[in-house]
Amino acid sequence: MTKHWNWFNADALGVLRHKYWSVVQAVRVGETNIRNCIQGQLSVLKQDTSDVLGKYPTLIGEIGCPYDMVHFLSTGT
């Protein structure tokens, strides 16, 4: 696993929910587009939880975002 972004990604949630006519439309190229796509996917999941359960905290597991875990600097240990 690396801590670097790929130059492309895809809107998997949009594909699963039939948001696009083709899988090719779900492809995102460039860091800004990828970040916006991930932000949009997380906001959709948050809204779904809010609609179904109400205003409760939501725990989301692995989403594939690269984090800098070198020497555990991000955790403070």
All heavy atoms as a GROMACS GRO file, in nm:
protein
  612
    1MET      N    1   0.084  -0.118   0.000
    1MET     CA    2   0.000   0.000   0.000
    1MET      C    3   0.088   0.125   0.000
    1MET      O    4   0.186   0.131   0.072
    1MET     CB    5  -0.088  -0.001   0.124
    1MET     CG    6  -0.182   0.114   0.131
    1MET     SD    7  -0.299   0.086   0.264
    1MET     CE    8  -0.315   0.248   0.324
    2THR      N    9   0.051   0.220  -0.079
    2THR     CA   10   0.126   0.345  -0.084
    2THR      C   11   0.039   0.459  -0.035
    2THR      O   12  -0.083   0.446  -0.024
    2THR     CB   13   0.171   0.376  -0.228
    2THR    OG1   14   0.056   0.397  -0.309
    2THR    CG2   15   0.254   0.262  -0.285
    3LYS      N   16   0.101   0.570  -0.006
    3LYS     CA   17   0.028   0.687   0.042
    3LYS      C   18   0.006   0.790  -0.068
    3LYS      O   19  -0.019   0.905  -0.041
    3LYS     CB   20   0.098   0.749   0.160
    3LYS     CG   21   0.238   0.799   0.127
    3LYS     CD   22   0.305   0.857   0.247
    3LYS     CE   23   0.445   0.902   0.210
    3LYS     NZ   24   0.513   0.963   0.320
    4HIS      N   25   0.015   0.747  -0.191
    4HIS     CA   26   0.004   0.838  -0.304
    4HIS      C   27  -0.128   0.813  -0.378
    4HIS      O   28  -0.177   0.702  -0.385
    4HIS     CB   29   0.121   0.818  -0.400
    4HIS     CG   30   0.254   0.840  -0.334
    4HIS    ND1   31   0.300   0.965  -0.302
    4HIS    CD2   32   0.349   0.754  -0.293
    4HIS    CE1   33   0.417   0.955  -0.243
    4HIS    NE2   34   0.450   0.827  -0.236
    5TRP      N   35  -0.182   0.920  -0.437
    5TRP     CA   36  -0.302   0.910  -0.519
    5TRP      C   37  -0.269   0.850  -0.654
    5TRP      O   38  -0.164   0.878  -0.710
    5TRP     CB   39  -0.361   1.049  -0.544
    5TRP     CG   40  -0.418   1.115  -0.424
    5TRP    CD1   41  -0.354   1.204  -0.343
    5TRP    CD2   42  -0.548   1.099  -0.371
    5TRP    NE1   43  -0.439   1.244  -0.244
    5TRP    CE2   44  -0.559   1.182  -0.259
    5TRP    CE3   45  -0.659   1.023  -0.408
    5TRP    CZ2   46  -0.674   1.192  -0.183
    5TRP    CZ3   47  -0.773   1.032  -0.332
    5TRP    CH2   48  -0.781   1.115  -0.222
    6ASN      N   49  -0.358   0.772  -0.707
    6ASN     CA   50  -0.348   0.734  -0.848
    6ASN      C   51  -0.395   0.854  -0.929
    6ASN      O   52  -0.459   0.945  -0.877
    6ASN     CB   53  -0.437   0.614  -0.879
    6ASN     CG   54  -0.379   0.486  -0.824
    6ASN    OD1   55  -0.259   0.472  -0.813
    6ASN    ND2   56  -0.465   0.394  -0.788
    7TRP      N   57  -0.370   0.855  -1.057
    7TRP     CA   58  -0.413   0.967  -1.140
    7TRP      C   59  -0.557   0.952  -1.185
    7TRP      O   60  -0.614   1.043  -1.244
    7TRP     CB   61  -0.320   0.983  -1.259
    7TRP     CG   62  -0.315   0.863  -1.349
    7TRP    CD1   63  -0.234   0.754  -1.334
    7TRP    CD2   64  -0.393   0.839  -1.465
    7TRP    NE1   65  -0.258   0.664  -1.434
    7TRP    CE2   66  -0.357   0.713  -1.517
    7TRP    CE3   67  -0.493   0.911  -1.532
    7TRP    CZ2   68  -0.414   0.659  -1.629
    7TRP    CZ3   69  -0.550   0.856  -1.644
    7TRP    CH2   70  -0.511   0.732  -1.693
    8PHE      N   71  -0.621   0.839  -1.151
    8PHE     CA   72  -0.761   0.819  -1.187
    8PHE      C   73  -0.832   0.743  -1.075
    8PHE      O   74  -0.769   0.683  -0.989
    8PHE     CB   75  -0.773   0.739  -1.317
    8PHE     CG   76  -0.730   0.595  -1.302
    8PHE    CD1   77  -0.823   0.497  -1.276
    8PHE    CD2   78  -0.596   0.560  -1.311
    8PHE    CE1   79  -0.783   0.365  -1.260
    8PHE    CE2   80  -0.556   0.430  -1.297
    8PHE     CZ   81  -0.649   0.332  -1.270
    9ASN      N   82  -0.962   0.750  -1.074
    9ASN     CA   83  -1.046   0.678  -0.979
    9ASN      C   84  -1.185   0.668  -1.042
    9ASN      O   85  -1.209   0.722  -1.150
    9ASN     CB   86  -1.052   0.752  -0.846
    9ASN     CG   87  -1.089   0.662  -0.730
    9ASN    OD1   88  -1.147   0.556  -0.750
    9ASN    ND2   89  -1.054   0.703  -0.610
   10ALA      N   90  -1.277   0.601  -0.975
   10ALA     CA   91  -1.412   0.588  -1.029
   10ALA      C   92  -1.514   0.607  -0.917
   10ALA      O   93  -1.488   0.577  -0.802
   10ALA     CB   94  -1.432   0.451  -1.092
   11ASP      N   95  -1.628   0.659  -0.953
   11ASP     CA   96  -1.739   0.679  -0.859
   11ASP      C   97  -1.814   0.546  -0.846
   11ASP      O   98  -1.914   0.522  -0.914
   11ASP     CB   99  -1.830   0.789  -0.911
   11ASP     CG  100  -1.946   0.820  -0.817
   11ASP    OD1  101  -1.954   0.759  -0.710
   11ASP    OD2  102  -2.028   0.906  -0.854
   12ALA      N  103  -1.766   0.459  -0.759
   12ALA     CA  104  -1.824   0.325  -0.743
   12ALA      C  105  -1.967   0.333  -0.690
   12ALA      O  106  -2.054   0.258  -0.734
   12ALA     CB  107  -1.738   0.240  -0.650
   13LEU      N  108  -1.992   0.425  -0.598
   13LEU     CA  109  -2.126   0.439  -0.544
   13LEU      C  110  -2.224   0.482  -0.652
   13LEU      O  111  -2.336   0.432  -0.660
   13LEU     CB  112  -2.125   0.540  -0.429
   13LEU     CG  113  -2.253   0.556  -0.349
   13LEU    CD1  114  -2.290   0.424  -0.283
   13LEU    CD2  115  -2.237   0.665  -0.246
   14GLY      N  116  -2.181   0.572  -0.738
   14GLY     CA  117  -2.265   0.616  -0.849
   14GLY      C  118  -2.294   0.504  -0.947
   14GLY      O  119  -2.405   0.492  -0.998
   15VAL      N  120  -2.195   0.419  -0.971
   15VAL     CA  121  -2.215   0.305  -1.061
   15VAL      C  122  -2.314   0.206  -1.000
   15VAL      O  123  -2.406   0.158  -1.067
   15VAL     CB  124  -2.080   0.234  -1.092
   15VAL    CG1  125  -2.102   0.103  -1.164
   15VAL    CG2  126  -1.990   0.326  -1.173
   16LEU      N  127  -2.297   0.176  -0.870
   16LEU     CA  128  -2.387   0.082  -0.803
   16LEU      C  129  -2.531   0.133  -0.798
   16LEU      O  130  -2.625   0.054  -0.799
   16LEU     CB  131  -2.337   0.052  -0.662
   16LEU     CG  132  -2.207  -0.027  -0.654
   16LEU    CD1  133  -2.160  -0.037  -0.509
   16LEU    CD2  134  -2.226  -0.165  -0.714
   17ARG      N  135  -2.547   0.263  -0.792
   17ARG     CA  136  -2.682   0.323  -0.785
   17ARG      C  137  -2.735   0.366  -0.921
   17ARG      O  138  -2.832   0.439  -0.930
   17ARG     CB  139  -2.680   0.441  -0.688
   17ARG     CG  140  -2.654   0.394  -0.547
   17ARG     CD  141  -2.657   0.507  -0.451
   17ARG     NE  142  -2.639   0.454  -0.317
   17ARG     CZ  143  -2.683   0.514  -0.209
   17ARG    NH1  144  -2.747   0.628  -0.218
   17ARG    NH2  145  -2.663   0.461  -0.091
   18HIS      N  146  -2.668   0.323  -1.026
   18HIS     CA  147  -2.710   0.349  -1.165
   18HIS      C  148  -2.724   0.499  -1.193
   18HIS      O  149  -2.817   0.543  -1.260
   18HIS     CB  150  -2.841   0.276  -1.196
   18HIS     CG  151  -2.834   0.129  -1.170
   18HIS    ND1  152  -2.760   0.044  -1.248
   18HIS    CD2  153  -2.886   0.052  -1.071
   18HIS    CE1  154  -2.771  -0.079  -1.201
   18HIS    NE2  155  -2.845  -0.077  -1.092
   19LYS      N  156  -2.629   0.575  -1.145
   19LYS     CA  157  -2.626   0.719  -1.169
   19LYS      C  158  -2.578   0.751  -1.311
   19LYS      O  159  -2.608   0.856  -1.365
   19LYS     CB  160  -2.534   0.785  -1.066
   19LYS     CG  161  -2.521   0.933  -1.073
   19LYS     CD  162  -2.432   0.985  -0.961
   19LYS     CE  163  -2.408   1.133  -0.972
   19LYS     NZ  164  -2.320   1.182  -0.865
   20TYR      N  165  -2.501   0.658  -1.371
   20TYR     CA  166  -2.441   0.680  -1.502
   20TYR      C  167  -2.493   0.578  -1.602
   20TYR      O  168  -2.527   0.466  -1.566
   20TYR     CB  169  -2.288   0.667  -1.492
   20TYR     CG  170  -2.228   0.755  -1.385
   20TYR    CD1  171  -2.182   0.700  -1.265
   20TYR    CD2  172  -2.218   0.891  -1.402
   20TYR    CE1  173  -2.128   0.780  -1.166
   20TYR    CE2  174  -2.164   0.972  -1.304
   20TYR     CZ  175  -2.120   0.916  -1.186
   20TYR     OH  176  -2.066   0.995  -1.089
   21TRP      N  177  -2.493   0.616  -1.727
   21TRP     CA  178  -2.533   0.523  -1.833
   21TRP      C  179  -2.424   0.422  -1.860
   21TRP      O  180  -2.449   0.310  -1.901
   21TRP     CB  181  -2.562   0.599  -1.961
   21TRP     CG  182  -2.685   0.683  -1.955
   21TRP    CD1  183  -2.777   0.687  -1.854
   21TRP    CD2  184  -2.729   0.776  -2.052
   21TRP    NE1  185  -2.874   0.777  -1.882
   21TRP    CE2  186  -2.848   0.833  -2.005
   21TRP    CE3  187  -2.679   0.816  -2.174
   21TRP    CZ2  188  -2.918   0.928  -2.076
   21TRP    CZ3  189  -2.750   0.911  -2.246
   21TRP    CH2  190  -2.868   0.965  -2.197
   22SER      N  191  -2.300   0.463  -1.837
   22SER     CA  192  -2.185   0.377  -1.865
   22SER      C  193  -2.083   0.391  -1.752
   22SER      O  194  -2.074   0.497  -1.688
   22SER     CB  195  -2.121   0.419  -1.998
   22SER     OG  196  -1.998   0.354  -2.018
   23VAL      N  197  -2.004   0.288  -1.731
   23VAL     CA  198  -1.900   0.292  -1.629
   23VAL      C  199  -1.795   0.397  -1.664
   23VAL      O  200  -1.735   0.458  -1.576
   23VAL     CB  201  -1.834   0.152  -1.615
   23VAL    CG1  202  -1.721   0.154  -1.516
   23VAL    CG2  203  -1.937   0.049  -1.575
   24VAL      N  204  -1.777   0.422  -1.791
   24VAL     CA  205  -1.678   0.521  -1.836
   24VAL      C  206  -1.713   0.659  -1.781
   24VAL      O  207  -1.623   0.738  -1.749
   24VAL     CB  208  -1.670   0.523  -1.990
   24VAL    CG1  209  -1.577   0.631  -2.039
   24VAL    CG2  210  -1.628   0.387  -2.042
   25GLN      N  211  -1.840   0.690  -1.765
   25GLN     CA  212  -1.880   0.820  -1.712
   25GLN      C  213  -1.843   0.836  -1.565
   25GLN      O  214  -1.836   0.948  -1.515
   25GLN     CB  215  -2.030   0.839  -1.728
   25GLN     CG  216  -2.075   0.852  -1.871
   25GLN     CD  217  -2.226   0.862  -1.882
   25GLN    OE1  218  -2.298   0.782  -1.824
   25GLN    NE2  219  -2.272   0.961  -1.956
   26ALA      N  220  -1.819   0.727  -1.494
   26ALA     CA  221  -1.786   0.733  -1.352
   26ALA      C  222  -1.638   0.758  -1.327
   26ALA      O  223  -1.599   0.784  -1.214
   26ALA     CB  224  -1.828   0.603  -1.284
   27VAL      N  225  -1.556   0.752  -1.429
   27VAL     CA  226  -1.412   0.770  -1.413
   27VAL      C  227  -1.381   0.916  -1.382
   27VAL      O  228  -1.434   1.008  -1.445
   27VAL     CB  229  -1.336   0.725  -1.540
   27VAL    CG1  230  -1.188   0.757  -1.530
   27VAL    CG2  231  -1.358   0.578  -1.566
   28ARG      N  232  -1.295   0.935  -1.281
   28ARG     CA  233  -1.250   1.069  -1.243
   28ARG      C  234  -1.099   1.075  -1.262
   28ARG      O  235  -1.027   0.986  -1.219
   28ARG     CB  236  -1.284   1.099  -1.097
   28ARG     CG  237  -1.432   1.092  -1.066
   28ARG     CD  238  -1.504   1.208  -1.135
   28ARG     NE  239  -1.647   1.204  -1.106
   28ARG     CZ  240  -1.738   1.160  -1.190
   28ARG    NH1  241  -1.703   1.114  -1.307
   28ARG    NH2  242  -1.865   1.160  -1.158
   29VAL      N  243  -1.052   1.182  -1.324
   29VAL     CA  244  -0.910   1.199  -1.352
   29VAL      C  245  -0.861   1.325  -1.282
   29VAL      O  246  -0.925   1.430  -1.293
   29VAL     CB  247  -0.884   1.209  -1.504
   29VAL    CG1  248  -0.738   1.234  -1.532
   29VAL    CG2  249  -0.932   1.084  -1.575
   30GLY      N  250  -0.750   1.314  -1.210
   30GLY     CA  251  -0.692   1.428  -1.142
   30GLY      C  252  -0.728   1.430  -0.994
   30GLY      O  253  -0.835   1.387  -0.954
   31GLU      N  254  -0.636   1.482  -0.914
   31GLU     CA  255  -0.653   1.480  -0.769
   31GLU      C  256  -0.775   1.558  -0.723
   31GLU      O  257  -0.851   1.512  -0.637
   31GLU     CB  258  -0.527   1.536  -0.701
   31GLU     CG  259  -0.535   1.526  -0.550
   31GLU     CD  260  -0.406   1.570  -0.482
   31GLU    OE1  261  -0.301   1.576  -0.548
   31GLU    OE2  262  -0.414   1.599  -0.362
   32THR      N  263  -0.799   1.675  -0.779
   32THR     CA  264  -0.914   1.756  -0.737
   32THR      C  265  -1.045   1.685  -0.768
   32THR      O  266  -1.135   1.681  -0.683
   32THR     CB  267  -0.911   1.893  -0.809
   32THR    OG1  268  -0.788   1.958  -0.777
   32THR    CG2  269  -1.027   1.979  -0.763
   33ASN      N  270  -1.057   1.627  -0.887
   33ASN     CA  271  -1.178   1.554  -0.922
   33ASN      C  272  -1.198   1.432  -0.833
   33ASN      O  273  -1.311   1.400  -0.795
   33ASN     CB  274  -1.174   1.511  -1.069
   33ASN     CG  275  -1.187   1.628  -1.163
   33ASN    OD1  276  -1.249   1.728  -1.129
   33ASN    ND2  277  -1.128   1.617  -1.279
   34ILE      N  278  -1.090   1.363  -0.800
   34ILE     CA  279  -1.100   1.246  -0.713
   34ILE      C  280  -1.143   1.287  -0.573
   34ILE      O  281  -1.232   1.225  -0.514
   34ILE     CB  282  -0.966   1.169  -0.710
   34ILE    CG1  283  -0.937   1.110  -0.847
   34ILE    CG2  284  -0.967   1.061  -0.603
   34ILE    CD1  285  -0.797   1.053  -0.861
   35ARG      N  286  -1.084   1.393  -0.520
   35ARG     CA  287  -1.123   1.441  -0.386
   35ARG      C  288  -1.270   1.483  -0.384
   35ARG      O  289  -1.343   1.451  -0.291
   35ARG     CB  290  -1.035   1.557  -0.344
   35ARG     CG  291  -0.896   1.517  -0.305
   35ARG     CD  292  -0.814   1.640  -0.264
   35ARG     NE  293  -0.679   1.605  -0.235
   35ARG     CZ  294  -0.635   1.570  -0.113
   35ARG    NH1  295  -0.718   1.566  -0.013
   35ARG    NH2  296  -0.509   1.538  -0.095
   36ASN      N  297  -1.315   1.553  -0.486
   36ASN     CA  298  -1.454   1.594  -0.494
   36ASN      C  299  -1.548   1.474  -0.504
   36ASN      O  300  -1.656   1.472  -0.445
   36ASN     CB  301  -1.477   1.688  -0.611
   36ASN     CG  302  -1.413   1.823  -0.591
   36ASN    OD1  303  -1.384   1.862  -0.479
   36ASN    ND2  304  -1.386   1.893  -0.699
   37CYS      N  305  -1.506   1.372  -0.576
   37CYS     CA  306  -1.584   1.251  -0.592
   37CYS      C  307  -1.599   1.178  -0.458
   37CYS      O  308  -1.709   1.137  -0.419
   37CYS     CB  309  -1.520   1.159  -0.695
   37CYS     SG  310  -1.607   1.004  -0.722
   38ILE      N  311  -1.487   1.163  -0.385
   38ILE     CA  312  -1.492   1.097  -0.255
   38ILE      C  313  -1.576   1.177  -0.157
   38ILE      O  314  -1.656   1.122  -0.081
   38ILE     CB  315  -1.349   1.075  -0.202
   38ILE    CG1  316  -1.277   0.972  -0.288
   38ILE    CG2  317  -1.351   1.029  -0.056
   38ILE    CD1  318  -1.130   0.956  -0.258
   39GLN      N  319  -1.563   1.309  -0.160
   39GLN     CA  320  -1.643   1.394  -0.074
   39GLN      C  321  -1.792   1.378  -0.105
   39GLN      O  322  -1.875   1.368  -0.015
   39GLN     CB  323  -1.602   1.540  -0.090
   39GLN     CG  324  -1.680   1.635  -0.002
   39GLN     CD  325  -1.637   1.780  -0.022
   39GLN    OE1  326  -1.557   1.812  -0.110
   39GLN    NE2  327  -1.692   1.867   0.060
   40GLY      N  328  -1.825   1.371  -0.232
   40GLY     CA  329  -1.964   1.352  -0.271
   40GLY      C  330  -2.018   1.217  -0.228
   40GLY      O  331  -2.132   1.207  -0.182
   41GLN      N  332  -1.937   1.112  -0.240
   41GLN     CA  333  -1.980   0.979  -0.198
   41GLN      C  334  -2.005   0.975  -0.048
   41GLN      O  335  -2.105   0.919  -0.002
   41GLN     CB  336  -1.875   0.875  -0.236
   41GLN     CG  337  -1.865   0.848  -0.383
   41GLN     CD  338  -1.754   0.751  -0.417
   41GLN    OE1  339  -1.700   0.683  -0.332
   41GLN    NE2  340  -1.718   0.746  -0.544
   42LEU      N  341  -1.916   1.036   0.029
   42LEU     CA  342  -1.934   1.039   0.174
   42LEU      C  343  -2.057   1.119   0.214
   42LEU      O  344  -2.128   1.083   0.308
   42LEU     CB  345  -1.809   1.094   0.242
   42LEU     CG  346  -1.686   1.004   0.237
   42LEU    CD1  347  -1.565   1.076   0.294
   42LEU    CD2  348  -1.711   0.875   0.310
   43SER      N  349  -2.084   1.228   0.144
   43SER     CA  350  -2.203   1.307   0.177
   43SER      C  351  -2.332   1.232   0.143
   43SER      O  352  -2.431   1.243   0.214
   43SER     CB  353  -2.199   1.443   0.106
   43SER     OG  354  -2.210   1.427  -0.033
   44VAL      N  355  -2.330   1.153   0.035
   44VAL     CA  356  -2.446   1.070   0.001
   44VAL      C  357  -2.470   0.966   0.109
   44VAL      O  358  -2.584   0.944   0.152
   44VAL     CB  359  -2.428   1.003  -0.138
   44VAL    CG1  360  -2.529   0.893  -0.159
   44VAL    CG2  361  -2.439   1.107  -0.247
   45LEU      N  362  -2.363   0.901   0.155
   45LEU     CA  363  -2.378   0.801   0.262
   45LEU      C  364  -2.428   0.865   0.391
   45LEU      O  365  -2.512   0.808   0.462
   45LEU     CB  366  -2.245   0.731   0.286
   45LEU     CG  367  -2.195   0.643   0.172
   45LEU    CD1  368  -2.055   0.591   0.202
   45LEU    CD2  369  -2.291   0.528   0.145
   46LYS      N  370  -2.379   0.985   0.422
   46LYS     CA  371  -2.425   1.056   0.542
   46LYS      C  372  -2.574   1.091   0.530
   46LYS      O  373  -2.651   1.074   0.625
   46LYS     CB  374  -2.343   1.183   0.561
   46LYS     CG  375  -2.384   1.265   0.680
   46LYS     CD  376  -2.299   1.390   0.691
   46LYS     CE  377  -2.346   1.478   0.805
   46LYS     NZ  378  -2.272   1.604   0.813
   47GLN      N  379  -2.614   1.137   0.414
   47GLN     CA  380  -2.755   1.172   0.392
   47GLN      C  381  -2.844   1.049   0.400
   47GLN      O  382  -2.953   1.054   0.457
   47GLN     CB  383  -2.773   1.242   0.258
   47GLN     CG  384  -2.913   1.294   0.235
   47GLN     CD  385  -2.953   1.398   0.338
   47GLN    OE1  386  -2.875   1.488   0.370
   47GLN    NE2  387  -3.073   1.387   0.391
   48ASP      N  388  -2.799   0.937   0.345
   48ASP     CA  389  -2.876   0.812   0.353
   48ASP      C  390  -2.898   0.770   0.498
   48ASP      O  391  -3.009   0.731   0.537
   48ASP     CB  392  -2.805   0.698   0.280
   48ASP     CG  393  -2.815   0.710   0.129
   48ASP    OD1  394  -2.892   0.796   0.081
   48ASP    OD2  395  -2.745   0.634   0.060
   49THR      N  396  -2.793   0.779   0.578
   49THR     CA  397  -2.804   0.744   0.720
   49THR      C  398  -2.900   0.838   0.791
   49THR      O  399  -2.983   0.795   0.871
   49THR     CB  400  -2.666   0.748   0.788
   49THR    OG1  401  -2.579   0.660   0.719
   49THR    CG2  402  -2.675   0.708   0.932
   50SER      N  403  -2.890   0.965   0.762
   50SER     CA  404  -2.978   1.064   0.823
   50SER      C  405  -3.124   1.038   0.785
   50SER      O  406  -3.214   1.050   0.869
   50SER     CB  407  -2.936   1.204   0.780
   50SER     OG  408  -3.021   1.301   0.833
   51ASP      N  409  -3.148   1.003   0.660
   51ASP     CA  410  -3.285   0.976   0.614
   51ASP      C  411  -3.346   0.853   0.680
   51ASP      O  412  -3.464   0.851   0.712
   51ASP     CB  413  -3.288   0.957   0.462
   51ASP     CG  414  -3.256   1.085   0.387
   51ASP    OD1  415  -3.259   1.194   0.448
   51ASP    OD2  416  -3.226   1.076   0.266
   52VAL      N  417  -3.264   0.750   0.701
   52VAL     CA  418  -3.315   0.623   0.754
   52VAL      C  419  -3.318   0.622   0.906
   52VAL      O  420  -3.418   0.583   0.966
   52VAL     CB  421  -3.229   0.505   0.702
   52VAL    CG1  422  -3.269   0.375   0.767
   52VAL    CG2  423  -3.241   0.494   0.550
   53LEU      N  424  -3.209   0.666   0.971
   53LEU     CA  425  -3.197   0.652   1.116
   53LEU      C  426  -3.219   0.781   1.193
   53LEU      O  427  -3.238   0.777   1.314
   53LEU     CB  428  -3.057   0.598   1.150
   53LEU     CG  429  -3.022   0.461   1.093
   53LEU    CD1  430  -2.878   0.426   1.126
   53LEU    CD2  431  -3.116   0.355   1.147
   54GLY      N  432  -3.211   0.892   1.128
   54GLY     CA  433  -3.217   1.019   1.197
   54GLY      C  434  -3.077   1.073   1.221
   54GLY      O  435  -2.981   1.032   1.159
   55LYS      N  436  -3.065   1.165   1.313
   55LYS     CA  437  -2.937   1.232   1.338
   55LYS      C  438  -2.853   1.154   1.439
   55LYS      O  439  -2.838   1.193   1.554
   55LYS     CB  440  -2.962   1.373   1.390
   55LYS     CG  441  -3.037   1.458   1.291
   55LYS     CD  442  -2.949   1.566   1.241
   55LYS     CE  443  -3.027   1.647   1.140
   55LYS     NZ  444  -2.946   1.703   1.041
   56TYR      N  445  -2.798   1.041   1.395
   56TYR     CA  446  -2.708   0.960   1.476
   56TYR      C  447  -2.570   0.960   1.412
   56TYR      O  448  -2.558   0.972   1.291
   56TYR     CB  449  -2.759   0.816   1.487
   56TYR     CG  450  -2.883   0.803   1.571
   56TYR    CD1  451  -3.008   0.792   1.513
   56TYR    CD2  452  -2.874   0.803   1.709
   56TYR    CE1  453  -3.122   0.780   1.589
   56TYR    CE2  454  -2.988   0.792   1.788
   56TYR     CZ  455  -3.112   0.781   1.727
   56TYR     OH  456  -3.224   0.771   1.803
   57PRO      N  457  -2.466   0.943   1.493
   57PRO     CA  458  -2.332   0.934   1.436
   57PRO      C  459  -2.319   0.814   1.343
   57PRO      O  460  -2.384   0.712   1.364
   57PRO     CB  461  -2.241   0.916   1.558
   57PRO     CG  462  -2.323   0.958   1.674
   57PRO     CD  463  -2.465   0.936   1.638
   58THR      N  464  -2.238   0.829   1.242
   58THR     CA  465  -2.217   0.723   1.145
   58THR      C  466  -2.070   0.682   1.145
   58THR      O  467  -1.983   0.767   1.139
   58THR     CB  468  -2.255   0.771   1.004
   58THR    OG1  469  -2.390   0.815   1.006
   58THR    CG2  470  -2.240   0.660   0.903
   59LEU      N  471  -2.045   0.553   1.154
   59LEU     CA  472  -1.909   0.501   1.148
   59LEU      C  473  -1.887   0.439   1.011
   59LEU      O  474  -1.961   0.349   0.970
   59LEU     CB  475  -1.886   0.396   1.257
   59LEU     CG  476  -1.750   0.330   1.259
   59LEU    CD1  477  -1.642   0.432   1.290
   59LEU    CD2  478  -1.748   0.218   1.362
   60ILE      N  479  -1.787   0.489   0.939
   60ILE     CA  480  -1.754   0.438   0.807
   60ILE      C  481  -1.614   0.379   0.815
   60ILE      O  482  -1.522   0.443   0.866
   60ILE     CB  483  -1.760   0.548   0.701
   60ILE    CG1  484  -1.901   0.605   0.694
   60ILE    CG2  485  -1.717   0.495   0.566
   60ILE    CD1  486  -1.916   0.722   0.601
   61GLY      N  487  -1.598   0.258   0.764
   61GLY     CA  488  -1.468   0.191   0.769
   61GLY      C  489  -1.375   0.237   0.658
   61GLY      O  490  -1.378   0.351   0.614
   62GLU      N  491  -1.295   0.148   0.608
   62GLU     CA  492  -1.195   0.176   0.505
   62GLU      C  493  -1.260   0.233   0.379
   62GLU      O  494  -1.355   0.176   0.326
   62GLU     CB  495  -1.123   0.046   0.469
   62GLU     CG  496  -1.036   0.052   0.347
   62GLU     CD  497  -0.916   0.143   0.363
   62GLU    OE1  498  -0.860   0.148   0.472
   62GLU    OE2  499  -0.881   0.209   0.264
   63ILE      N  500  -1.209   0.348   0.333
   63ILE     CA  501  -1.263   0.408   0.211
   63ILE      C  502  -1.158   0.426   0.103
   63ILE      O  503  -1.187   0.476  -0.004
   63ILE     CB  504  -1.332   0.543   0.239
   63ILE    CG1  505  -1.235   0.642   0.302
   63ILE    CG2  506  -1.454   0.524   0.326
   63ILE    CD1  507  -1.289   0.782   0.315
   64GLY      N  508  -1.033   0.389   0.132
   64GLY     CA  509  -0.931   0.393   0.030
   64GLY      C  510  -0.856   0.524   0.017
   64GLY      O  511  -0.782   0.544  -0.078
   65CYS      N  512  -0.872   0.617   0.109
   65CYS     CA  513  -0.797   0.742   0.105
   65CYS      C  514  -0.656   0.718   0.159
   65CYS      O  515  -0.640   0.655   0.262
   65CYS     CB  516  -0.863   0.849   0.190
   65CYS     SG  517  -1.017   0.907   0.122
   66PRO      N  518  -0.556   0.770   0.092
   66PRO     CA  519  -0.419   0.751   0.141
   66PRO      C  520  -0.390   0.841   0.262
   66PRO      O  521  -0.418   0.960   0.259
   66PRO     CB  522  -0.333   0.790   0.022
   66PRO     CG  523  -0.417   0.885  -0.055
   66PRO     CD  524  -0.559   0.842  -0.034
   67TYR      N  525  -0.339   0.782   0.367
   67TYR     CA  526  -0.299   0.857   0.485
   67TYR      C  527  -0.150   0.838   0.507
   67TYR      O  528  -0.094   0.734   0.476
   67TYR     CB  529  -0.374   0.807   0.609
   67TYR     CG  530  -0.521   0.836   0.604
   67TYR    CD1  531  -0.612   0.737   0.571
   67TYR    CD2  532  -0.569   0.962   0.631
   67TYR    CE1  533  -0.747   0.763   0.566
   67TYR    CE2  534  -0.704   0.990   0.626
   67TYR     CZ  535  -0.792   0.890   0.594
   67TYR     OH  536  -0.925   0.916   0.589
   68ASP      N  537  -0.086   0.938   0.565
   68ASP     CA  538   0.057   0.930   0.592
   68ASP      C  539   0.078   0.867   0.728
   68ASP      O  540   0.062   0.932   0.831
   68ASP     CB  541   0.118   1.071   0.588
   68ASP     CG  542   0.270   1.066   0.598
   68ASP    OD1  543   0.326   0.956   0.604
   68ASP    OD2  544   0.329   1.175   0.599
   69MET      N  545   0.111   0.739   0.730
   69MET     CA  546   0.132   0.666   0.855
   69MET      C  547   0.281   0.641   0.882
   69MET      O  548   0.317   0.559   0.965
   69MET     CB  549   0.058   0.533   0.852
   69MET     CG  550  -0.093   0.547   0.838
   69MET     SD  551  -0.166   0.631   0.977
   69MET     CE  552  -0.158   0.504   1.099
   70VAL      N  553   0.370   0.714   0.814
   70VAL     CA  554   0.512   0.696   0.831
   70VAL      C  555   0.551   0.731   0.975
   70VAL      O  556   0.520   0.839   1.024
   70VAL     CB  557   0.591   0.783   0.730
   70VAL    CG1  558   0.739   0.774   0.756
   70VAL    CG2  559   0.558   0.741   0.589
   71HIS      N  560   0.615   0.640   1.040
   71HIS     CA  561   0.663   0.657   1.177
   71HIS      C  562   0.550   0.694   1.274
   71HIS      O  563   0.574   0.755   1.377
   71HIS     CB  564   0.774   0.763   1.184
   71HIS     CG  565   0.890   0.733   1.096
   71HIS    ND1  566   0.972   0.623   1.115
   71HIS    CD2  567   0.936   0.795   0.985
   71HIS    CE1  568   1.063   0.621   1.021
   71HIS    NE2  569   1.045   0.723   0.940
   72PHE      N  570   0.429   0.661   1.239
   72PHE     CA  571   0.314   0.683   1.325
   72PHE      C  572   0.298   0.831   1.367
   72PHE      O  573   0.247   0.861   1.473
   72PHE     CB  574   0.318   0.592   1.448
   72PHE     CG  575   0.324   0.448   1.411
   72PHE    CD1  576   0.443   0.378   1.416
   72PHE    CD2  577   0.210   0.384   1.370
   72PHE    CE1  578   0.447   0.244   1.379
   72PHE    CE2  579   0.214   0.250   1.334
   72PHE     CZ  580   0.333   0.179   1.338
   73LEU      N  581   0.343   0.922   1.281
   73LEU     CA  582   0.332   1.064   1.313
   73LEU      C  583   0.188   1.111   1.319
   73LEU      O  584   0.154   1.200   1.397
   73LEU     CB  585   0.411   1.148   1.212
   73LEU     CG  586   0.563   1.127   1.213
   73LEU    CD1  587   0.626   1.208   1.100
   73LEU    CD2  588   0.621   1.169   1.346
   74SER      N  589   0.102   1.052   1.239
   74SER     CA  590  -0.036   1.097   1.236
   74SER      C  591  -0.114   1.053   1.359
   74SER      O  592  -0.217   1.110   1.392
   74SER     CB  593  -0.106   1.047   1.110
   74SER     OG  594  -0.106   0.907   1.109
   75THR      N  595  -0.066   0.951   1.430
   75THR     CA  596  -0.137   0.902   1.550
   75THR      C  597  -0.076   0.954   1.677
   75THR      O  598  -0.134   0.939   1.784
   75THR     CB  599  -0.138   0.748   1.555
   75THR    OG1  600  -0.003   0.702   1.558
   75THR    CG2  601  -0.210   0.690   1.435
   76GLY      N  602   0.041   1.014   1.671
   76GLY     CA  603   0.103   1.072   1.789
   76GLY      C  604   0.170   0.971   1.880
   76GLY      O  605   0.204   1.003   1.994
   77THR      N  606   0.189   0.846   1.835
   77THR     CA  607   0.255   0.747   1.922
   77THR      C  608   0.399   0.730   1.886
   77THR      O  609   0.445   0.767   1.782
   77THR     CB  610   0.185   0.610   1.910
   77THR    OG1  611   0.188   0.567   1.776
   77THR    CG2  612   0.043   0.619   1.961
   0.00000   0.00000   0.00000
